[in-house]
Amino acid sequence: MEKTRLDPITYRDAMSRMSAHVQLITAADGTERRGVTITASCSVSDDPPTILACLNAANPRNDIFSRSGSFALNLLGPQHIRLAHAFSGRDQLDMSRRFALGRWIQLTTGAPILVDAIAAFDCRLIEVKIMATHLILFGEVVDVQIGGKKPPLIYVDRGYHTL
């Protein structure tokens, strides 16, 4: 079968129709903290509990996710739209101001856990794969925090929505 290259803009336009739960992926290395708004994550296995999360490999600040050896995946609800905007970089806030918008704790690994997240997965990094433009982080879930039952914050058609 002959390979053809799909136009990236057409691909992104089609992908914008795919709805996804909005999350913050966070990591800490010493006093340095980083968080990024993402929608590409999923469960890999429940034995051992493992998740994967994808984020842009081109941003050199994302190396903290490999360096730290751990990360947290914080699932957002509609009350977190301001956080989602801030951690996406849209509001041009520095990292300390982004983190100041939420309340954070640490569980087992030391990665930042959003206190009022719908759920948060505290993960030990077990593997990093580079696929095209993105890092795929595989994490063994070593701790969880389950928040109140709230609807998820969803991203679709290039905007935030809720169910």
Helices and strands as residue ranges (DSSP letters): H 8-15, E 20-21, E 23-29, E 32-38, E 41-46, E 49-56, G 60-63, H 64-67, E 70-75, G 78-80, H 81-88, H 95-99, E 104-106, E 112-114, E 119-131, E 134-146, E 153-156, E 159-162
